[in-house]
Structures are given as structure tokens and as C-alpha cells.
Amino acid sequence: MQEKNQLKYPWDEPPEPGRTLEIAPGVRWLAMPMPGSLAHINLYLLEDKHGWWVVDTGLSSEEVTNWWHEIFNEELGGRPVLGVICTHFHPDHIGQSAMITDYYRCPLYMTRSEYYQARAFSGSGPGHHSSWLGQDFYTRAGMPPEYLTQLAKAWEQRAAENMTMPTMPSGYERMVDGQVITIGEHDWQVVVGSGHSPEHACLYCAALKIMISGDQILPIITSNVSVHPTEPNANPLKDWMDSLDDLLSTPADTLVLPAHNLPFYGVRDRLRGLISHHDDRLLAIEEACVEPQIAKDLLPVLFARELDPRQMMMALGEAIAHLHLLMHRNRIERTLAEDGQYRFHSIAPDLHRRATPEAHDAPSDGPVMV
């Protein structure tokens, strides 16, 4: 068993595409390819009496579709898929949901906010880079006008990599926090978190001591928690931090099955590490805003690497999310200047006592954000 960063990894690598690995009775792990440094997404099969349930589905590419048919033919023992569960609405999780549910004529299970968010983004309409809402949002964050053109090109590349929203099934079965779904001999409790997405569903089985965590708990990379032009005054980092606090009640001996990286033990250590990381970033931003700052100029506080336009979008959204939580805590105030840009200014009277300018974590030099 590999140990790293106080976490323990029972497996050193994911299964090959088209194959599954049984990691507990009735639970199989499979991986589907993704572009970029992530390389793959982890998906899971849960065995029922007369078939299988799929948890998350991969991107909507022809390659992933072909691998799924390899799974159907070689790994399911001739039994059908009875249901598809998607943890949240992002393309790498829902990309094959329509294909699988149509192929087997089986239901899709999602939380309400995630399903309708997916339906909204899979429809037609202007995106971040082509609406006045996006123009206002990025102008107020300090981005130059040409950034929208760069972002449009980045989204074209994203579409070429099948990272855009697919067509969704026309109906679904709603999951809610605390709901229990019985699959085969095991009960799986729906555990809802928020911040990375609006109503992210994890699945916890007490009998197996397993949590399928999607993107809510990842062992190495940090899930992106961003503000976007679609909801410019949102406070997702508050929701994220609240969710991490709630998830600390997860039993310490739980095997976590994440969507990215490898399955691991050490859930409470990882949650505490995530909370500590964001607390440190919040304080570093608060210190940086002793003199008024625009959001773009705070990116070096969080990230040391050069960012391409898409990474810039996610990084800027992260910075704004931290600023909005500090505004909620009455530690920063925001004003709209005559140049159309927001200025953020620290106002907490006790900042001088809390400040630790020489003791912060170094800005990330290689973030992989999902």
C-alpha cells in the first residue's frame, strides 16, 4: 500500500480502458481517457441482483463511447445497466449519460440542481465570451478586452476535446441529501456537498466503508471553486468550506473512491488539509488587499505558473470566490471605480494581529483544476 501526504493508496494505477477492477464486493473501478494532464477519470460500477449501476460516465467522445461498448460486451457478464448515477453536471461526469441510458432504456439519477444546470448549459445561448454579462464580469475583474477573444478560442479547443456540455437525457430521477439507494445487498446514502458544483452527490456505503466522492474530495488536486459570469455575485467558497466541515463526520476508516487520482484512505486528513489550504489562501489575499487591488492582480497570490486563457478563467474565478467569502466575513469591501473595475480593500481591524506574510504556503506552480 503506497503512502503519500499522510494518505494511503491501495492501488498504484487505474485499470486499463475497457477493463474493470473489483475493489470491494459488488464494486468495480474503471477508467476512461481524458485530454491533458488529468489523463483519465475514474468511474464505478455497482452490482445489483439483475444488472449494474454506473456511477459517472466520462466525456462524450467517440473514443469513450467505444470503450463503454467494450465494457458492455466484456465486463458485465451479459447483464444490463439498470441505472446511471451522475455525481454532478460537469462534462467528464455526464458526457455518456444519454448514450448509456438510451442504450439500456434505464433512468438517470442526479440531484435536481445538477440535472437542471446540465440542461441549461447544454442548450443554446451565448457563453461567457460572447455576452455583455461576460464582458462586464471580466472588465470588472481587470481583464483587457482582448481576453474575451482569447477565451472564445479556448472554448473552441475545449469543444474539440469533447469538454463541452453534451445533450442530456430528457428526464431524470431526483436524488436528495440523506436518501438511501439500495443496490444489490448494499445501501448507499446520498451525501450532498456544494461549492465545486451546486448540489454534488457523493455515495456512502457504511457496510463496505466506502465513499464514492466524485470531485467533492480528491486526494491530490484541488477541485476548482469559482465565480463565473453566469452568477457573478455567488459565494461558492462559503458553500465549499461548509461542505468540508460537514464531511469531517465521515468515518476515518473510509475508503474514498474519487473521480480523479487514485482511491485512498485518510479522508479526514485530506479534508483538514483542504480547509487549511483555503484558510491560508484567504488570509494571504486579505493581506494583499491592504492597498486596494483588482482581482486579476491577485492571481500571483494563488498561482505561480503562467496561465493560458482557459486556466486564467478558472484561476480568476477562484480568486473572486476567495474575495467574495472575505466580503461575506466583513474582512474586505468592494467598490466599483470610475474605470469600471472592482477594487477590493481589506477592512478588518485585527488583520495586523492575524497576518503571517512570511509563513504562507507558496503559490501553486502546477495547478490542475477540475
C-alpha positions in Angstrom: 0.0 0.0 0.0 1.5 3.3 -1.1 1.7 6.2 1.4 1.9 9.8 0.3 1.0 13.0 2.0 -0.4 11.1 5.0 -2.8 9.3 2.7 -2.7 5.6 1.8 -3.2 4.4 -1.7 -4.2 0.7 -2.0 -3.6 0.7 -5.8 -0.7 2.2 -7.8 -2.5 2.8 -11.1 -6.0 2.7 -12.6 -7.4 -0.2 -14.7 -6.7 -0.2 -18.4 -9.5 1.3 -20.5 -12.1 -1.3 -21.3 -11.4 -3.3 -18.2 -12.6 -3.2 -14.6 -11.1 -3.9 -11.2 -13.1 -5.2 -8.3 -12.2 -3.2 -5.2 -14.9 -4.5 -2.9 -17.8 -7.0 -3.2 -20.1 -5.6 -5.9 -18.0 -2.5 -6.6 -15.8 -2.2 -9.7 -13.5 0.5 -10.8 -12.9 1.6 -14.4 -11.1 4.5 -16.0 -11.9 6.5 -19.2 -9.4 8.7 -21.0 -9.4 12.5 -20.8 -7.2 15.0 -22.6 -4.5 17.0 -20.7 -2.6 16.3 -17.5 -5.6 14.6 -15.8 -5.3 11.7 -18.3 -8.3 9.8 -17.1 -11.5 9.9 -15.0 -12.4 7.2 -12.5 -15.9 5.7 -13.0 -17.5 2.9 -10.9 -19.9 0.0 -11.4 -22.2 -1.2 -8.6 -23.6 -4.7 -8.9 -27.3 -5.3 -8.4 -29.2 -8.6 -8.4 -30.0 -8.5 -12.1 -27.6 -6.0 -13.5 -25.3 -3.0 -12.8 -25.4 0.7 -11.9 -23.0 3.1 -13.4 -21.6 6.0 -11.3 -20.4 8.8 -13.6 -19.8 8.3 -17.3 -16.8 10.0 -18.9 -16.6 12.5 -21.8 -18.9 12.5 -24.8 -16.2 11.4 -27.2 -16.4 8.6 -29.8 -13.3 7.0 -28.1 -15.1 6.8 -24.7 -18.3 5.5 -26.3 -16.2 2.7 -27.9 -14.6 1.9 -24.6 -18.0 1.7 -22.9 -19.2 -0.8 -25.5 -16.1 -2.9 -24.7 -17.2 -2.8 -21.0 -20.8 -3.7 -22.0 -19.5 -6.7 -24.0 -16.7 -8.0 -21.8 -17.2 -6.8 -18.2 -20.9 -7.0 -17.3 -21.4 -10.8 -17.6 -24.2 -10.4 -20.1 -26.3 -8.3 -17.7 -27.7 -4.9 -18.4 -27.2 -1.5 -16.8 -30.2 -0.7 -14.6 -29.4 2.9 -13.7 -26.9 5.7 -14.2 -25.9 8.0 -11.3 -24.0 11.2 -12.1 -22.4 13.0 -9.1 -22.6 16.4 -10.8 -23.1 18.2 -14.1 -19.5 18.6 -15.4 -18.9 17.2 -18.9 -16.5 14.5 -17.8 -19.1 13.1 -15.5 -22.3 13.3 -17.7 -20.8 13.0 -21.2 -22.0 9.5 -21.8 -25.2 9.7 -19.7 -27.5 9.9 -22.7 -25.8 7.2 -24.6 -25.9 4.7 -21.7 -29.5 5.5 -20.6 -30.7 5.3 -24.2 -28.8 2.0 -24.9 -30.3 0.3 -21.9 -33.5 2.3 -21.6 -32.7 2.9 -17.9 -33.1 6.0 -15.7 -30.6 8.7 -14.9 -30.2 9.7 -11.2 -29.0 13.2 -10.3 -29.7 15.9 -7.8 -32.1 18.5 -9.0 -29.7 21.4 -9.2 -27.1 19.4 -11.1 -29.6 18.0 -13.6 -31.1 21.3 -14.5 -27.7 23.1 -14.5 -26.6 20.5 -17.1 -29.8 21.0 -19.1 -29.2 24.8 -19.0 -25.6 24.6 -20.2 -26.3 22.0 -22.9 -28.9 24.3 -24.5 -28.2 27.1 -27.0 -27.4 30.6 -26.0 -24.4 33.0 -25.5 -21.4 31.8 -23.5 -19.0 33.7 -21.2 -17.1 35.1 -24.1 -20.0 36.4 -26.2 -22.4 38.2 -23.9 -22.5 41.6 -22.2 -22.6 39.7 -18.9 -19.2 38.1 -19.6 -17.8 41.5 -20.8 -18.9 43.2 -17.6 -17.7 40.4 -15.4 -14.2 40.3 -16.9 -13.9 44.1 -17.2 -14.7 44.5 -13.5 -12.1 41.8 -12.7 -9.4 43.8 -14.6 -9.1 41.8 -17.8 -8.4 43.6 -21.1 -11.0 43.5 -23.9 -8.9 41.0 -26.0 -9.3 38.4 -23.2 -12.8 37.6 -24.4 -11.4 36.8 -27.9 -8.7 34.5 -26.3 -11.4 32.8 -24.2 -13.6 32.2 -27.2 -10.6 30.4 -28.9 -10.0 28.4 -25.7 -13.6 27.2 -25.7 -13.3 26.2 -29.4 -10.3 24.0 -28.3 -12.4 22.7 -25.4 -15.2 21.7 -27.8 -12.6 19.9 -30.0 -11.6 17.9 -26.9 -15.3 17.0 -26.1 -15.1 19.0 -22.9 -18.3 20.9 -23.6 -21.8 20.0 -22.4 -23.4 17.1 -24.2 -27.1 16.6 -24.9 -28.8 15.5 -21.7 -31.4 12.8 -21.3 -34.9 14.4 -21.3 -35.8 13.2 -17.8 -34.2 12.0 -14.6 -34.8 10.6 -11.1 -34.1 13.1 -8.4 -31.6 12.3 -5.6 -31.7 14.2 -2.3 -29.3 14.5 0.6 -29.7 11.6 3.1 -31.6 9.4 0.6 -30.7 5.7 0.6 -30.4 3.8 -2.7 -30.3 0.0 -2.2 -28.2 -1.7 -4.9 -27.8 -5.4 -4.5 -27.0 -6.2 -0.9 -25.8 -2.8 0.0 -27.4 0.6 0.9 -25.8 3.7 -0.5 -26.5 7.0 1.2 -26.6 10.2 -0.8 -24.3 12.8 0.8 -24.6 16.2 -0.9 -21.9 18.8 -0.9 -21.6 22.2 -2.7 -19.1 24.8 -4.0 -17.4 22.9 -6.8 -20.9 22.5 -8.2 -24.3 23.4 -6.8 -25.5 20.1 -5.4 -22.8 17.5 -5.8 -23.8 14.0 -4.7 -21.4 11.6 -3.1 -22.4 8.0 -2.2 -21.5 6.4 1.1 -21.9 2.7 2.0 -21.4 2.1 5.7 -21.3 -1.7 5.3 -18.4 -1.5 2.8 -16.8 1.6 4.4 -16.6 3.2 1.0 -17.5 6.7 -0.2 -17.7 7.5 -4.0 -16.7 11.1 -3.8 -16.8 12.4 -7.4 -14.9 15.7 -7.4 -16.0 16.7 -3.8 -13.0 15.0 -2.2 -9.9 14.5 -4.3 -6.6 13.2 -2.8 -4.0 15.4 -4.7 -5.5 18.0 -6.9 -7.9 20.7 -5.5 -11.3 21.0 -7.0 -12.0 24.3 -8.7 -14.3 26.6 -6.7 -15.1 29.6 -8.9 -17.4 32.5 -9.5 -18.5 32.8 -13.2 -20.4 35.4 -15.2 -23.5 33.2 -15.0 -23.8 34.1 -11.3 -21.4 37.0 -10.8 -22.1 37.6 -7.1 -22.2 34.0 -6.0 -20.3 32.8 -2.9 -19.3 29.2 -3.7 -16.3 29.1 -1.4 -18.6 29.6 1.6 -20.6 26.6 0.4 -17.4 24.6 -0.2 -16.0 25.3 3.2 -19.3 24.5 4.9 -19.4 21.2 3.0 -15.9 20.3 4.0 -16.8 20.9 7.6 -19.9 18.6 7.3 -17.9 15.9 5.5 -15.4 15.7 8.5 -18.0 13.4 10.1 -17.1 10.7 7.5 -15.7 7.7 9.4 -11.9 7.8 9.4 -11.5 4.3 8.0 -13.5 5.1 4.9 -12.0 4.1 1.5 -12.6 7.1 -0.7 -13.2 6.4 -4.5 -12.6 9.8 -6.2 -13.2 10.8 -9.8 -9.5 11.8 -10.3 -6.2 10.5 -9.0 -6.3 7.2 -7.0 -8.6 5.7 -4.4 -7.2 6.4 -0.9 -7.6 6.2 2.9 -7.2 9.2 5.1 -10.4 11.2 4.4 -10.3 13.3 7.5 -6.6 14.2 7.0 -7.4 15.3 3.4 -10.4 17.3 4.4 -8.4 19.1 7.1 -5.7 19.8 4.6 -8.2 21.3 2.1 -9.7 23.5 4.8 -6.2 24.7 6.0 -5.2 25.4 2.4 -8.1 27.6 1.7 -7.8 29.4 5.1 -4.2 30.2 4.2 -5.2 31.5 0.8 -7.9 33.7 2.3 -5.5 35.3 4.7 -2.9 35.8 2.0 -5.5 37.6 -0.2 -6.6 39.7 2.8 -3.0 40.8 3.4 -2.6 41.6 -0.3 -5.6 43.9 -0.2 -4.2 46.3 2.4 -3.9 48.5 -0.6 -6.9 48.3 -3.0 -6.5 45.6 -5.6 -8.3 44.4 -8.7 -9.0 40.6 -9.0 -6.6 40.0 -11.8 -3.6 41.3 -9.9 -4.3 38.9 -7.1 -3.6 35.8 -9.2 0.1 35.6 -8.3 -1.0 35.2 -4.7 -2.6 31.9 -5.7 -0.7 30.7 -8.7 2.9 30.9 -9.7 2.6 29.4 -13.2 1.8 31.1 -16.4 -1.9 30.6 -17.2 -3.4 30.0 -20.6 -6.8 31.7 -21.3 -8.9 28.8 -20.0 -6.7 28.3 -16.9 -6.9 32.1 -16.4 -10.7 31.8 -16.4 -10.7 29.2 -13.7 -7.9 30.9 -11.7 -9.7 34.2 -11.9 -12.9 32.6 -10.8 -11.0 31.0 -7.8 -9.6 34.4 -6.8 -13.0 36.1 -7.0 -14.5 33.2 -4.9 -12.0 33.9 -2.2 -12.7 37.6 -2.3 -16.5 37.0 -2.1 -16.1 34.9 1.0 -13.9 37.6 2.6 -16.6 40.1 1.8 -19.2 37.8 3.4 -17.0 37.7 6.5 -16.8 41.5 6.5 -13.0 41.4 6.0 -12.9 43.0 2.6 -15.1 45.6 0.9 -15.6 46.1 -2.8 -16.1 49.3 -4.7 -16.7 50.0 -8.4 -14.1 52.5 -9.6 -14.6 55.0 -12.4 -12.6 52.8 -14.8 -15.3 50.1 -14.5 -13.1 47.8 -12.4 -13.8 46.5 -8.9 -11.3 47.4 -6.2 -11.0 45.1 -3.1 -9.8 46.6 0.1 -9.1 44.9 3.5 -11.1 46.5 6.3 -10.8 44.0 9.3 -9.3 45.9 12.2 -7.5 42.8 13.6 -5.7 41.9 10.4 -2.3 43.1 11.8 -2.6 40.5 14.6 -3.6 37.7 12.2 -1.2 38.4 9.4 1.6 35.9 8.6 3.2 37.3 5.4 6.3 35.1 5.7 4.6 31.9 6.6 2.1 31.3 3.8 2.0 28.3 1.5 3.8 29.0 -1.7 1.6 29.8 -4.7 0.8 26.8 -6.7 3.2 26.3 -9.6 1.3 23.5 -11.3 -2.4 23.5 -10.5 -4.6 21.0 -12.1 -8.1 22.3 -11.6 -11.3 20.3 -12.3 
